[in-house]
Amino acid sequence: MVVCVHLPRFELTVAAGGAQALAGHALAIAPTPGGEARVGEVSGAAEAHGVTRGMALGEALARCPRLRLVAGDPLGVAQEWGRAARALEGIGAALELSRAGLAYFESDGLRDLHAAEGRRGPHPLRGRDADADEAVIAAARRALGRPARVGAGPTRFCALAAALEVRSRRAVVVRAQEDARRYLAARPVALLGYRAQTAALVEPLARLGIETLGELAALGRDAVADRFGQAGILARRLARGEDDPLRTRLAEERLWESLELGEAGSGPALERVLGVLLDRLLARPERRGRTLRALTISARLVEGGTWREQVVLREALSDPRRMRLALAPRLAGLPAPAAHLRLEAERFGPPEGEQGVLGEQGREVRGALLRDAVAQARAAAGPEAALRAVCVDPDSRVPERRVVFTPFPG
């Protein structure tokens, strides 16, 4: 059984300062500076005026003149969602994090662990498994410590549909696989918007008059594939109650360093601050000699709001110079001067002291890596991006006659 935990309007709640700020107010997350002018998550009052997530800013203001824009807080969202995810992992759940405010986990391995916290005995009409699932869901609610919509089903998409139907503290559970298709048949095709691969199909399906998942499931596979490609095939599978297994994340330790910037909010001074944070991070004893695979740079802006960007390195590194070359260009994406900078190690690689491949095999590996590097340089900067120096006349007094550059063979 897959359990879906959905925290509605999570990003807007964090950016606005709490759920109370949304009550009765038409709010929306402002467009990202330098990006497309479209609003983010919207409050219920804004939805009542016809404003939806992803709508163009001009159309949103025309539909709701009282709409108030709230600066996004990606740093705060990441921190709050990280705390919520760790709380769910604390009950033994192996999570798949779809996006901020939406997570899935399997309940089968947690039934015996939390069954003692449920009812005193199995309900005569539901059975032991139903009571155990209810105990798991109750444990998840207690771990979160905040209102959440929880649903369960044989697949993640069915569990999502069940969670979105919840309007009280009682979870909606679809048990049998054969019931999943019947349950999904009456659900709207707008559910496909919660899956990145099928979100673009919601609007064209509505234009074609397909309003429910049952109508989509009744279409032929070839017709859907001809019109929508792989995304249409996936959408039809989801509508028929089929889905892929969960891709759970590995719970890893995270390290971070942060610094108040003062006058060093932009320019070369900001790059030097980034170097300081990187040196501090690499010097942390908790790193235990491990290399770094992925890092996140985040900042709190002087004008309000936050900025956050993840950097995945091509290979696990512990060399501060090479890591600085990969991280420093990302600071150009800051929309405004920063008041606070934070560097976080998200994923680790193997220890830096691991022995490489030696001998003839090692030379072959290094040669293959060199050829790949040459090909990448030529693809980025042209065929003359990689040259080698050939000594022609070592006794000449003219430097240009001593050495000439020729294309590097690769």
The 8 nearest C-alpha neighbors of each residue, nearest first, counted from 0:
[[1, 153, 106, 152, 105, 107, 2, 151],
 [0, 2, 105, 152, 151, 104, 153, 155],
 [1, 3, 151, 104, 103, 150, 158, 105],
 [4, 2, 103, 150, 158, 149, 159, 102],
 [5, 3, 149, 102, 101, 148, 103, 2],
 [4, 6, 101, 148, 100, 147, 7, 149],
 [5, 7, 100, 147, 9, 148, 101, 8],
 [8, 6, 9, 5, 100, 147, 148, 101],
 [9, 7, 11, 10, 12, 40, 6, 42],
 [8, 10, 12, 100, 7, 11, 6, 13],
 [11, 9, 13, 12, 8, 76, 14, 40],
 [12, 10, 14, 8, 13, 9, 40, 15],
 [13, 11, 17, 9, 15, 18, 10, 14],
 [12, 14, 16, 10, 11, 15, 17, 76],
 [13, 15, 11, 72, 12, 16, 71, 10],
 [16, 14, 12, 13, 17, 11, 20, 69],
 [17, 15, 13, 14, 12, 20, 18, 19],
 [18, 16, 12, 19, 20, 13, 15, 21],
 [17, 19, 12, 20, 21, 22, 16, 15],
 [20, 18, 21, 17, 22, 16, 12, 15],
 [19, 21, 18, 22, 17, 15, 16, 24],
 [22, 20, 19, 24, 18, 42, 23, 26],
 [23, 21, 19, 24, 20, 18, 44, 43],
 [22, 24, 44, 21, 25, 43, 20, 42],
 [25, 23, 21, 22, 44, 26, 42, 20],
 [24, 26, 45, 44, 66, 42, 67, 65],
 [27, 25, 67, 42, 66, 41, 68, 24],
 [26, 28, 41, 68, 40, 69, 39, 29],
 [27, 29, 39, 69, 68, 40, 38, 71],
 [28, 30, 68, 70, 38, 69, 27, 39],
 [31, 29, 38, 37, 36, 32, 28, 39],
 [30, 32, 34, 33, 29, 35, 36, 71],
 [33, 31, 34, 334, 30, 35, 36, 29],
 [32, 34, 31, 35, 334, 36, 30, 332],
 [35, 33, 31, 32, 36, 30, 37, 334],
 [34, 36, 37, 30, 33, 31, 32, 55],
 [37, 35, 30, 56, 55, 34, 38, 31],
 [38, 36, 55, 56, 53, 30, 54, 35],
 [37, 39, 30, 53, 29, 28, 54, 56],
 [38, 40, 28, 52, 53, 27, 41, 29],
 [39, 41, 52, 27, 28, 11, 8, 38],
 [42, 40, 27, 26, 45, 52, 39, 51],
 [43, 41, 45, 26, 44, 25, 21, 46],
 [42, 44, 46, 45, 47, 41, 25, 21],
 [45, 43, 25, 47, 46, 42, 24, 23],
 [44, 46, 25, 42, 48, 47, 43, 50],
 [47, 45, 50, 43, 49, 48, 44, 51],
 [46, 48, 44, 45, 49, 43, 50, 42],
 [49, 47, 46, 45, 50, 63, 62, 44],
 [48, 50, 46, 47, 51, 62, 45, 63],
 [51, 49, 46, 59, 45, 48, 62, 54],
 [52, 50, 54, 46, 53, 49, 41, 40],
 [51, 53, 40, 39, 54, 38, 41, 50],
 [52, 54, 37, 38, 39, 51, 55, 40],
 [55, 53, 37, 52, 51, 38, 56, 59],
 [56, 54, 37, 58, 57, 36, 59, 38],
 [55, 57, 37, 59, 58, 36, 38, 60],
 [58, 56, 60, 59, 55, 61, 36, 37],
 [57, 59, 61, 55, 60, 56, 62, 54],
 [58, 60, 56, 62, 61, 57, 50, 63],
 [61, 59, 64, 63, 57, 62, 58, 56],
 [62, 60, 58, 59, 63, 64, 57, 56],
 [63, 61, 59, 60, 58, 48, 64, 49],
 [62, 64, 60, 65, 66, 61, 48, 59],
 [65, 63, 60, 66, 61, 62, 59, 67],
 [66, 64, 63, 67, 25, 60, 26, 24],
 [67, 65, 25, 63, 64, 26, 60, 68],
 [68, 66, 26, 25, 65, 27, 69, 24],
 [67, 69, 29, 27, 28, 26, 66, 70],
 [70, 68, 28, 29, 27, 71, 67, 15],
 [71, 69, 29, 304, 28, 72, 68, 14],
 [70, 72, 14, 28, 304, 73, 69, 29],
 [71, 73, 305, 14, 75, 304, 74, 76],
 [74, 72, 76, 75, 307, 305, 77, 306],
 [75, 73, 77, 76, 72, 305, 307, 78],
 [74, 76, 78, 72, 77, 73, 79, 13],
 [75, 77, 73, 79, 74, 78, 80, 10],
 [78, 76, 74, 80, 75, 79, 81, 73],
 [77, 79, 81, 75, 76, 80, 74, 82],
 [80, 78, 82, 76, 81, 77, 75, 83],
 [81, 79, 83, 77, 82, 78, 76, 84],
 [80, 82, 78, 84, 79, 83, 77, 85],
 [81, 83, 79, 85, 80, 84, 86, 78],
 [82, 84, 80, 86, 81, 85, 143, 79],
 [85, 83, 81, 87, 86, 82, 80, 88],
 [84, 86, 88, 82, 87, 83, 89, 81],
 [85, 87, 89, 83, 84, 88, 142, 143],
 [88, 86, 84, 89, 85, 90, 92, 142],
 [87, 89, 92, 85, 91, 90, 86, 84],
 [88, 90, 86, 87, 91, 85, 92, 142],
 [91, 89, 88, 87, 92, 138, 139, 86],
 [90, 92, 88, 89, 93, 109, 87, 112],
 [93, 91, 88, 90, 94, 104, 87, 105],
 [94, 92, 104, 247, 88, 91, 248, 95],
 [95, 93, 104, 247, 103, 92, 248, 96],
 [94, 96, 247, 103, 102, 246, 248, 97],
 [97, 95, 102, 98, 94, 101, 103, 99],
 [96, 98, 101, 102, 95, 99, 103, 100],
 [99, 97, 101, 96, 100, 102, 95, 193],
 [100, 98, 101, 80, 9, 10, 97, 76],
 [99, 101, 6, 9, 5, 98, 80, 7],
 [100, 102, 5, 98, 97, 99, 4, 96],
 [103, 101, 96, 4, 95, 97, 3, 94],
 [104, 102, 3, 95, 2, 94, 4, 96],
 [105, 103, 94, 2, 93, 1, 92, 95],
 [104, 106, 1, 107, 0, 2, 108, 92],
 [105, 107, 109, 0, 108, 1, 110, 104],
 [108, 106, 109, 110, 105, 0, 132, 1],
 [107, 109, 106, 110, 105, 111, 112, 92],
 [110, 108, 112, 106, 107, 111, 113, 135],
 [111, 109, 131, 112, 113, 114, 107, 108],
 [110, 112, 114, 113, 109, 131, 108, 115],
 [111, 113, 109, 110, 114, 115, 108, 135],
 [114, 112, 116, 115, 110, 111, 134, 135],
 [113, 115, 131, 111, 117, 116, 110, 134],
 [114, 116, 113, 117, 112, 118, 111, 119],
 [117, 115, 114, 113, 134, 118, 138, 119],
 [118, 116, 134, 114, 115, 130, 119, 131],
 [117, 119, 120, 130, 121, 116, 115, 134],
 [118, 120, 117, 121, 115, 116, 122, 114],
 [121, 119, 118, 122, 127, 117, 130, 123],
 [120, 122, 127, 126, 123, 130, 118, 119],
 [121, 123, 125, 124, 126, 120, 130, 127],
 [124, 122, 125, 126, 121, 127, 120, 130],
 [125, 123, 122, 126, 121, 129, 127, 130],
 [126, 124, 122, 129, 123, 127, 130, 121],
 [127, 125, 129, 121, 122, 128, 123, 124],
 [126, 128, 121, 130, 129, 131, 125, 122],
 [129, 127, 131, 130, 126, 132, 110, 125],
 [128, 130, 132, 131, 127, 126, 125, 133],
 [131, 129, 133, 127, 128, 132, 121, 134],
 [130, 132, 114, 128, 110, 134, 133, 129],
 [133, 131, 135, 129, 134, 130, 128, 110],
 [132, 134, 130, 136, 131, 135, 137, 129],
 [133, 135, 117, 131, 137, 132, 136, 114],
 [136, 134, 132, 138, 137, 133, 113, 139],
 [135, 137, 139, 133, 138, 134, 132, 140],
 [136, 138, 134, 140, 139, 135, 133, 141],
 [137, 139, 135, 141, 136, 140, 142, 134],
 [140, 138, 136, 142, 137, 141, 87, 143],
 [139, 141, 137, 143, 138, 142, 144, 136],
 [142, 140, 138, 144, 139, 143, 137, 145],
 [141, 143, 139, 86, 140, 144, 87, 138],
 [144, 142, 140, 145, 141, 83, 86, 139],
 [143, 145, 141, 142, 140, 146, 139, 147],
 [144, 146, 143, 147, 140, 141, 142, 6],
 [147, 145, 148, 144, 6, 140, 168, 143],
 [148, 146, 6, 5, 149, 145, 4, 140],
 [147, 149, 5, 162, 165, 4, 6, 163],
 [150, 148, 162, 4, 170, 3, 147, 5],
 [149, 151, 162, 161, 171, 158, 3, 170],
 [152, 150, 2, 158, 172, 1, 3, 173],
 [151, 153, 158, 173, 157, 1, 154, 0],
 [152, 154, 0, 176, 1, 174, 175, 157],
 [155, 153, 157, 152, 156, 1, 242, 158],
 [154, 156, 158, 157, 1, 159, 103, 3],
 [157, 155, 159, 158, 154, 160, 237, 242],
 [156, 158, 160, 154, 152, 159, 155, 161],
 [157, 159, 151, 152, 155, 161, 150, 3],
 [160, 158, 156, 162, 161, 157, 3, 155],
 [161, 159, 157, 163, 158, 162, 156, 164],
 [160, 162, 150, 158, 164, 171, 159, 163],
 [163, 161, 150, 149, 159, 148, 164, 165],
 [164, 162, 160, 165, 161, 159, 148, 5],
 [163, 165, 161, 162, 160, 166, 171, 150],
 [166, 164, 162, 163, 167, 148, 171, 170],
 [165, 167, 164, 168, 148, 169, 163, 162],
 [168, 166, 169, 165, 170, 148, 147, 164],
 [167, 169, 170, 166, 148, 165, 147, 146],
 [168, 170, 167, 171, 165, 149, 166, 148],
 [171, 169, 149, 150, 172, 165, 168, 162],
 [170, 172, 150, 161, 165, 151, 162, 169],
 [173, 171, 151, 150, 152, 174, 170, 161],
 [174, 172, 152, 151, 175, 179, 171, 178],
 [175, 173, 152, 172, 153, 176, 178, 0],
 [174, 176, 178, 177, 173, 179, 153, 152],
 [175, 177, 179, 178, 153, 174, 240, 180],
 [176, 178, 175, 179, 180, 181, 240, 174],
 [179, 177, 175, 181, 176, 180, 182, 173],
 [178, 180, 182, 176, 240, 181, 177, 183],
 [179, 181, 240, 183, 239, 182, 178, 184],
 [182, 180, 184, 178, 179, 183, 177, 185],
 [181, 183, 179, 180, 184, 178, 185, 186],
 [184, 182, 180, 186, 185, 181, 179, 212],
 [213, 185, 183, 212, 181, 182, 186, 180],
 [184, 186, 183, 211, 213, 182, 212, 187],
 [185, 187, 183, 211, 184, 212, 188, 160],
 [188, 186, 211, 189, 210, 212, 190, 185],
 [187, 189, 211, 190, 212, 210, 191, 201],
 [190, 188, 191, 187, 192, 201, 193, 210],
 [191, 189, 188, 192, 193, 187, 160, 186],
 [190, 192, 189, 193, 198, 197, 194, 188],
 [193, 191, 198, 190, 194, 189, 197, 201],
 [192, 194, 191, 190, 195, 198, 197, 189],
 [195, 193, 192, 197, 196, 191, 198, 190],
 [194, 196, 198, 197, 193, 192, 199, 191],
 [195, 197, 194, 198, 230, 199, 233, 234],
 [198, 196, 199, 200, 194, 230, 191, 195],
 [199, 197, 192, 195, 200, 191, 194, 201],
 [198, 200, 197, 201, 202, 192, 196, 203],
 [201, 199, 198, 197, 203, 202, 204, 191],
 [202, 200, 204, 199, 189, 203, 198, 205],
 [201, 203, 205, 204, 200, 206, 199, 198],
 [204, 202, 206, 205, 200, 201, 207, 199],
 [205, 203, 207, 209, 201, 206, 202, 200],
 [204, 206, 208, 202, 207, 203, 209, 210],
 [207, 205, 203, 204, 208, 202, 209, 201],
 [206, 208, 204, 205, 209, 203, 210, 202],
 [207, 209, 205, 206, 210, 204, 203, 211],
 [210, 208, 204, 205, 207, 211, 214, 215],
 [209, 211, 188, 187, 205, 208, 212, 214],
 [212, 210, 187, 188, 213, 214, 186, 185],
 [211, 213, 215, 184, 238, 188, 214, 186],
 [184, 212, 214, 216, 211, 215, 185, 217],
 [215, 213, 217, 212, 211, 216, 209, 218],
 [214, 216, 212, 213, 217, 218, 235, 209],
 [217, 215, 213, 235, 238, 218, 214, 239],
 [216, 218, 214, 215, 213, 219, 212, 235],
 [219, 217, 216, 215, 220, 223, 214, 222],
 [218, 220, 222, 221, 223, 217, 216, 224],
 [219, 221, 223, 222, 224, 218, 232, 235],
 [222, 220, 224, 223, 219, 225, 232, 218],
 [221, 223, 225, 219, 224, 220, 226, 218],
 [224, 222, 220, 226, 225, 221, 231, 227],
 [223, 225, 228, 221, 227, 222, 226, 232],
 [226, 224, 222, 223, 228, 227, 221, 220],
 [225, 227, 223, 224, 228, 222, 231, 221],
 [226, 228, 231, 224, 223, 225, 230, 229],
 [229, 227, 224, 231, 230, 225, 226, 232],
 [228, 230, 232, 231, 233, 224, 227, 234],
 [231, 229, 233, 228, 232, 197, 196, 227],
 [230, 232, 227, 234, 229, 233, 228, 223],
 [231, 233, 229, 235, 234, 230, 224, 236],
 [232, 234, 236, 230, 231, 235, 237, 229],
 [235, 233, 231, 237, 236, 232, 230, 238],
 [236, 234, 238, 232, 216, 237, 233, 231],
 [237, 235, 233, 239, 241, 234, 238, 232],
 [236, 238, 234, 241, 240, 239, 235, 242],
 [237, 239, 235, 212, 216, 236, 240, 234],
 [240, 238, 236, 180, 237, 216, 241, 235],
 [241, 239, 180, 237, 179, 238, 236, 242],
 [242, 240, 237, 236, 239, 154, 243, 238],
 [243, 241, 237, 154, 244, 236, 240, 156],
 [242, 244, 245, 241, 154, 155, 246, 237],
 [245, 243, 246, 242, 154, 155, 247, 1],
 [244, 246, 247, 95, 243, 104, 155, 103],
 [247, 245, 95, 244, 248, 94, 243, 96],
 [248, 246, 95, 94, 93, 245, 249, 96],
 [247, 249, 95, 94, 250, 246, 93, 96],
 [250, 248, 251, 247, 93, 94, 95, 252],
 [249, 251, 248, 252, 88, 85, 93, 94],
 [252, 250, 249, 253, 346, 345, 347, 248],
 [251, 253, 254, 250, 345, 346, 347, 344],
 [254, 252, 345, 344, 251, 255, 343, 346],
 [255, 253, 344, 343, 252, 256, 280, 345],
 [256, 254, 343, 342, 344, 280, 253, 257],
 [255, 257, 342, 341, 276, 280, 343, 279],
 [258, 256, 341, 340, 342, 276, 255, 259],
 [257, 259, 340, 339, 260, 341, 256, 276],
 [260, 258, 339, 261, 338, 340, 257, 341],
 [261, 259, 263, 338, 339, 264, 262, 258],
 [260, 262, 263, 259, 338, 264, 339, 337],
 [261, 263, 264, 260, 265, 338, 268, 269],
 [264, 262, 268, 260, 269, 261, 265, 266],
 [263, 265, 337, 336, 262, 260, 269, 338],
 [266, 264, 269, 336, 263, 268, 337, 267],
 [265, 267, 268, 269, 270, 264, 263, 331],
 [268, 266, 270, 269, 271, 265, 263, 272],
 [267, 269, 271, 263, 270, 266, 272, 265],
 [270, 268, 265, 272, 267, 271, 263, 266],
 [271, 269, 273, 267, 272, 268, 327, 274],
 [270, 272, 274, 268, 273, 269, 275, 267],
 [271, 273, 275, 269, 274, 270, 276, 268],
 [272, 274, 270, 276, 271, 275, 277, 269],
 [275, 273, 271, 277, 272, 276, 278, 270],
 [274, 276, 272, 278, 273, 277, 279, 271],
 [277, 275, 279, 273, 274, 278, 256, 280],
 [276, 278, 280, 274, 279, 275, 273, 281],
 [277, 279, 275, 281, 280, 276, 282, 274],
 [280, 278, 282, 276, 277, 281, 275, 283],
 [279, 281, 277, 282, 283, 278, 276, 256],
 [280, 282, 278, 279, 283, 277, 286, 317],
 [281, 283, 279, 280, 278, 284, 286, 277],
 [282, 284, 285, 280, 281, 286, 279, 287],
 [285, 283, 286, 287, 282, 288, 281, 280],
 [286, 284, 287, 283, 254, 288, 282, 289],
 [285, 287, 284, 288, 289, 283, 281, 282],
 [288, 286, 285, 289, 284, 350, 283, 290],
 [287, 289, 350, 286, 351, 290, 352, 284],
 [290, 288, 350, 349, 287, 286, 351, 348],
 [289, 291, 348, 317, 316, 315, 350, 351],
 [292, 290, 347, 315, 316, 348, 293, 317],
 [291, 293, 315, 347, 346, 348, 312, 311],
 [294, 292, 311, 346, 345, 310, 312, 291],
 [295, 293, 344, 310, 345, 343, 309, 311],
 [294, 296, 309, 343, 308, 342, 310, 297],
 [297, 295, 342, 308, 307, 341, 309, 343],
 [298, 296, 307, 341, 306, 340, 308, 74],
 [299, 297, 340, 306, 339, 305, 337, 341],
 [298, 300, 305, 339, 338, 337, 304, 306],
 [301, 299, 337, 303, 338, 302, 305, 304],
 [300, 302, 338, 337, 303, 336, 299, 335],
 [301, 303, 300, 304, 335, 336, 337, 299],
 [304, 302, 300, 301, 305, 299, 70, 72],
 [303, 305, 72, 70, 300, 71, 299, 302],
 [304, 306, 299, 72, 300, 298, 74, 73],
 [307, 305, 298, 297, 73, 74, 299, 333],
 [306, 308, 297, 296, 74, 73, 298, 305],
 [309, 307, 296, 295, 297, 310, 306, 329],
 [308, 310, 295, 294, 296, 311, 307, 293],
 [311, 309, 294, 293, 295, 312, 308, 326],
 [312, 310, 293, 292, 294, 309, 313, 314],
 [311, 313, 314, 292, 293, 310, 315, 325],
 [314, 312, 311, 315, 292, 316, 293, 325],
 [315, 313, 312, 316, 292, 311, 291, 348],
 [314, 316, 292, 291, 348, 290, 312, 313],
 [317, 315, 290, 291, 318, 314, 292, 322],
 [316, 318, 290, 319, 291, 351, 315, 281],
 [317, 319, 320, 321, 316, 322, 323, 290],
 [320, 318, 322, 321, 323, 317, 278, 277],
 [319, 321, 323, 322, 318, 324, 274, 325],
 [322, 320, 324, 323, 319, 318, 325, 316],
 [321, 323, 319, 325, 324, 320, 326, 318],
 [322, 324, 326, 320, 325, 321, 327, 319],
 [323, 325, 321, 322, 326, 327, 320, 328],
 [326, 324, 322, 323, 327, 321, 328, 312],
 [325, 327, 323, 329, 324, 328, 322, 310],
 [326, 328, 329, 330, 323, 324, 325, 270],
 [329, 327, 330, 326, 331, 325, 324, 332],
 [330, 328, 331, 327, 326, 332, 308, 325],
 [331, 329, 332, 328, 333, 327, 326, 270],
 [330, 332, 329, 333, 328, 327, 334, 266],
 [331, 333, 330, 329, 334, 328, 308, 306],
 [332, 334, 331, 335, 330, 306, 336, 337],
 [333, 335, 32, 332, 336, 33, 306, 331],
 [334, 336, 333, 300, 337, 301, 302, 265],
 [337, 335, 264, 265, 301, 300, 338, 333],
 [336, 338, 300, 264, 301, 339, 299, 298],
 [337, 339, 301, 260, 300, 299, 264, 259],
 [340, 338, 259, 299, 298, 260, 337, 258],
 [341, 339, 298, 258, 257, 297, 259, 299],
 [340, 342, 257, 297, 256, 296, 298, 258],
 [343, 341, 296, 256, 255, 295, 257, 276],
 [342, 344, 255, 295, 294, 254, 345, 256],
 [345, 343, 294, 254, 253, 346, 255, 293],
 [344, 346, 294, 293, 253, 343, 295, 347],
 [347, 345, 293, 292, 344, 291, 348, 251],
 [346, 348, 291, 292, 290, 289, 349, 345],
 [347, 349, 290, 315, 291, 292, 289, 350],
 [348, 350, 289, 290, 351, 347, 353, 315],
 [351, 349, 289, 288, 352, 290, 353, 348],
 [350, 352, 353, 290, 289, 288, 349, 317],
 [351, 353, 350, 354, 288, 349, 289, 355],
 [354, 352, 351, 350, 355, 349, 356, 289],
 [353, 355, 352, 356, 357, 351, 350, 349],
 [356, 354, 357, 353, 361, 352, 364, 358],
 [355, 357, 361, 360, 354, 358, 364, 362],
 [358, 356, 361, 355, 360, 359, 362, 354],
 [359, 357, 361, 360, 362, 356, 363, 355],
 [358, 360, 362, 361, 363, 357, 364, 356],
 [359, 361, 363, 362, 358, 364, 357, 356],
 [360, 362, 357, 356, 364, 358, 359, 363],
 [363, 361, 365, 359, 364, 360, 366, 358],
 [362, 364, 366, 360, 361, 365, 367, 359],
 [363, 365, 361, 367, 366, 362, 360, 368],
 [366, 364, 368, 362, 367, 363, 369, 361],
 [367, 365, 363, 369, 364, 368, 362, 370],
 [366, 368, 370, 364, 369, 365, 363, 371],
 [369, 367, 365, 371, 366, 370, 372, 364],
 [368, 370, 366, 372, 371, 367, 365, 373],
 [371, 369, 373, 367, 409, 372, 368, 374],
 [370, 372, 368, 374, 369, 373, 375, 367],
 [371, 373, 369, 375, 370, 374, 376, 368],
 [374, 372, 370, 376, 375, 371, 385, 377],
 [375, 373, 371, 377, 372, 376, 378, 370],
 [374, 376, 378, 372, 373, 377, 371, 379],
 [377, 375, 373, 379, 378, 374, 380, 384],
 [378, 376, 381, 382, 374, 380, 384, 379],
 [377, 379, 375, 376, 381, 380, 374, 382],
 [378, 380, 376, 377, 381, 375, 384, 374],
 [381, 379, 377, 384, 378, 376, 382, 383],
 [380, 382, 377, 383, 384, 378, 379, 376],
 [381, 383, 377, 384, 380, 385, 378, 406],
 [384, 382, 385, 381, 386, 406, 377, 380],
 [383, 385, 377, 380, 382, 381, 376, 386],
 [384, 386, 383, 407, 373, 406, 377, 376],
 [387, 385, 406, 407, 405, 404, 383, 384],
 [386, 388, 407, 404, 405, 406, 389, 385],
 [389, 387, 404, 403, 402, 390, 405, 386],
 [388, 390, 403, 402, 404, 391, 387, 405],
 [389, 391, 402, 401, 392, 393, 388, 403],
 [392, 390, 401, 402, 389, 393, 400, 403],
 [393, 391, 401, 394, 395, 400, 390, 402],
 [392, 394, 401, 395, 391, 390, 402, 400],
 [395, 393, 392, 396, 401, 397, 400, 391],
 [396, 394, 397, 392, 393, 401, 400, 398],
 [395, 397, 398, 394, 401, 400, 393, 399],
 [396, 398, 395, 399, 400, 401, 394, 392],
 [399, 397, 401, 400, 396, 402, 395, 393],
 [398, 400, 397, 401, 402, 403, 395, 396],
 [401, 399, 398, 397, 402, 392, 395, 391],
 [402, 400, 392, 393, 398, 391, 399, 395],
 [401, 403, 390, 389, 391, 400, 399, 388],
 [404, 402, 389, 388, 405, 390, 399, 391],
 [403, 405, 388, 387, 386, 389, 402, 406],
 [404, 406, 386, 387, 407, 388, 403, 389],
 [407, 405, 386, 387, 408, 385, 383, 404],
 [406, 408, 386, 387, 385, 409, 405, 373],
 [409, 407, 406, 370, 386, 387, 373, 385],
 [408, 370, 407, 373, 374, 369, 371, 406]]
